[in-house]
Amino acid sequence: MLVPSCQMMHVVRPVVVLLCLLLCADAETPPKFTRTPVDQTGVSGGVASFICQATGDPRPKIVWNKKGKKVSNQRFEVIEFDDGSGSVLRIQPLRTPRDEAIYECVASNSVGEISVSTRLTVLRAIPKSVEICHEQVNRDQIEMC
């Protein structure tokens, strides 16, 4: 039976620790949100922006869904972060009731997939009030400004 010497143990331990560190460093990790979208209320004709960011190894891909389907419309713009860690969903101009919905941010990589939902409420724009000039031409007529 081979009994390791003290010198041999001093060499083997650092090598085992180094191998473990190298193997652990290459370990893949599932996505984890670092920033999630917040429910918003917007006004018809306005703009809404939702932010979603995630970490993981490999880096997760972010996809935005509306009612379970990937967003695709000229008024929907997905702006990816420079480092690829997330994106902004920008909707402009808002339309009611068409844009009022639950939106979902999905982060996925080869290890897993996670999602988070957010709600957009769109209010109708209040029409500009009509001013009435109080100059009467006669008692029965009111002039509009």
C-alpha positions in Angstrom: 0.0 0.0 0.0 1.2 3.4 -0.9 1.2 5.9 1.9 1.5 9.6 0.7 4.3 11.5 2.2 3.9 15.0 3.7 5.6 16.5 0.6 3.2 14.8 -1.7 0.1 16.0 0.3 1.4 19.6 0.0 1.5 19.3 -3.8 -1.8 17.3 -4.2 -4.0 19.6 -2.1 -3.4 22.8 -4.1 -3.8 20.9 -7.3 -7.2 19.5 -6.2 -8.3 23.0 -5.0 -7.2 24.6 -8.3 -9.1 21.9 -10.3 -12.2 22.4 -8.2 -12.1 26.2 -8.8 -11.6 25.8 -12.5 -14.5 23.3 -12.8 -16.8 25.5 -10.6 -15.9 28.6 -12.6 -17.2 26.9 -15.8 -20.4 25.8 -14.1 -23.5 27.0 -15.9 -26.2 28.9 -13.9 -29.8 29.4 -14.7 -31.2 33.0 -15.3 -31.9 35.2 -12.3 -33.6 38.6 -12.5 -31.5 41.6 -11.3 -34.2 44.1 -12.4 -37.9 43.5 -13.1 -40.5 45.6 -14.8 -43.0 47.6 -12.7 -46.7 48.0 -13.4 -47.5 51.3 -15.2 -50.4 53.5 -16.0 -50.1 55.7 -19.1 -52.3 58.0 -21.1 -53.4 57.3 -24.7 -50.9 59.0 -27.1 -48.2 58.8 -24.4 -45.3 56.4 -23.9 -44.6 53.5 -21.6 -41.2 51.9 -20.9 -40.5 48.6 -19.0 -37.0 47.5 -17.9 -35.9 43.9 -17.5 -32.4 42.6 -16.6 -31.1 39.1 -15.8 -27.8 37.3 -15.0 -26.8 33.7 -15.7 -24.2 31.6 -17.5 -24.5 31.5 -20.4 -26.0 35.0 -20.5 -29.8 34.8 -20.7 -31.7 36.0 -23.8 -34.5 38.4 -22.9 -37.8 38.2 -24.8 -40.9 40.4 -24.3 -44.4 38.9 -24.7 -47.9 40.4 -24.8 -50.7 38.0 -24.0 -48.3 35.1 -24.4 -47.0 36.1 -27.9 -43.7 37.8 -28.7 -44.3 41.6 -29.2 -44.1 42.7 -32.8 -45.5 46.0 -33.9 -44.1 49.2 -35.2 -45.0 51.0 -32.0 -43.2 48.4 -29.8 -39.4 48.9 -29.6 -37.1 46.6 -27.7 -33.8 48.3 -26.8 -31.1 45.9 -25.7 -28.5 47.0 -23.1 -25.0 47.4 -24.5 -23.7 44.5 -22.3 -26.5 42.2 -23.4 -27.8 41.7 -19.8 -31.3 43.1 -20.4 -33.6 45.3 -22.4 -36.2 48.0 -22.4 -39.7 47.5 -23.9 -40.9 50.9 -25.2 -44.4 51.4 -26.4 -45.2 54.6 -28.3 -47.8 56.0 -28.9 -50.0 54.2 -26.4 -53.4 53.1 -27.6 -56.5 52.3 -25.6 -57.7 49.6 -25.2 -55.3 47.8 -27.6 -52.1 48.2 -25.5 -53.8 47.6 -22.1 -52.5 44.1 -21.2 -50.2 41.9 -19.2 -46.7 42.0 -20.6 -44.1 39.3 -19.8 -40.3 39.4 -19.6 -38.8 36.0 -20.3 -35.1 35.3 -19.6 -33.8 32.0 -20.8 -30.5 30.2 -21.4 -29.4 26.6 -21.9 -29.8 25.9 -18.1 -33.3 27.3 -17.6 -36.1 29.9 -18.1 -37.8 32.4 -15.8 -40.4 35.0 -16.4 -42.0 37.9 -14.7 -45.2 39.8 -15.6 -46.2 43.4 -15.4 -49.5 45.3 -16.2 -50.0 48.3 -18.4 -53.1 50.3 -17.9 -53.9 52.9 -20.6 -56.2 55.8 -19.8 -58.1 57.8 -22.4 -56.7 61.3 -23.0 -58.9 64.0 -21.6 -59.9 66.3 -24.4 -58.8 69.9 -24.1 -61.6 71.9 -22.5 -63.5 74.2 -24.8 -63.4 77.7 -23.7 -66.5 79.8 -24.1 -66.3 83.5 -24.7 -68.8 85.3 -22.6 -69.3 87.9 -25.2 -72.9 87.7 -26.3 -73.9 88.9 -29.7 -77.4 88.7 -28.4 -79.0 86.9 -25.5 -79.3 83.5 -27.4 -75.8 83.3 -28.8 -72.5 82.4 -27.1 -69.4 82.8 -29.2 -66.8 80.1 -29.1 -63.1 81.1 -28.8 
